[in-house]
């Protein structure tokens, strides 16, 4: 696990893009649970930084595909899966495992 950000930097129901080991990662906070995923939609590579977070899903701003933040599964097209990274909170720090 690698340090990614401070917990306070990711507001509730908000997002923050961080660079971890040379890779852009989107951190999402849903009621204190932190999720991490790649910053490119697996459909056409659109950045997910401006995607909408709702009901445990992150939507791609380009075509609206919704990805479950726990599994990366696409609700709208099962051919696409968003890469999800395990996270842990250590004190006030968010750590991410890029595998």
N, C-alpha and C positions, 0 to 999 in steps of 0.2 A: 504494500500500500504506500502511496506517495501523497504528500500534502498537496491539496488543491486550492483550498480557500478557508477563510474563517466562517463559522456558521452565520454570524451576523451579516455577512456580505450577501447572503442569498435570502431575500425576504420571503415570508410566507406566501405561497402561490406564485412565487416569482422565479426568475431564471438568472443565471450568471454564466457567461462563457469564460473559461479559464484555459490556459495552456499548460498541459501536463506532459512532461517528457516529449515536447515537440508536437503534441496533438491537441487540437481544439476539442474541449469537452464542455457540454452543457450540463450545469448543475441545476436541479429543480427541487424546490422545497414545497412539500405538501404536508401541512400541519406538523412540521418538525421532522418529517421523514425526508431524507435527502436521496435523490436519484441522480445518476450520472449516465449520459449517453453521448454518442458521437454527435458532431455538429453538422452532419450532412445527411439529408434525406436519402435513403437507399434507392428511392425511385429515380430521381434525376439530379441528385447532388445539391439541392437547394439548402442554404444555411437555415438551421432551425432556431437561430437566435430570436427571430421575431414570431415564432410559432406560438400558438395559444395553448395554455395549460388548462384543462378542464376534465373533471371526473376521472383523474388518474391517467389521462392521455395527453400527449404532446402532438399538436397538429402541425403539419407542414404548411407554411404560408403560401406555397406555390399552388398546390392542387388540393390541399385540405386533408390529405391522408392522415389518419389518426393512429398513433403508435402508443401501445400500452407501456407505461414507464417501468412496470415491474418485469415484463418479459421481452419487450421490444416488438411484440407481434403487431402487425398492421390490421386494424379493424376493417379497413376498406378493401384491402387486397392482400391475401395471404402469401403472395409471391415475394413480398418485401418484409424484411425484419430489421428493425433498428438495433444497432449494437449498444447493449446496456453494460455498464461497468459496475461491479460491486463497490459499495461505499462503506465507510465506517466513520463514526464521530469519536474523536479522542479529545476530551476536554472541550475546547471551543474550535477545534480544527476538523475540517472535512478531509478525509483521505480517500483516494480512489485507486482501485486495482485495475490497471490497463491490461493485465494478463500477459 
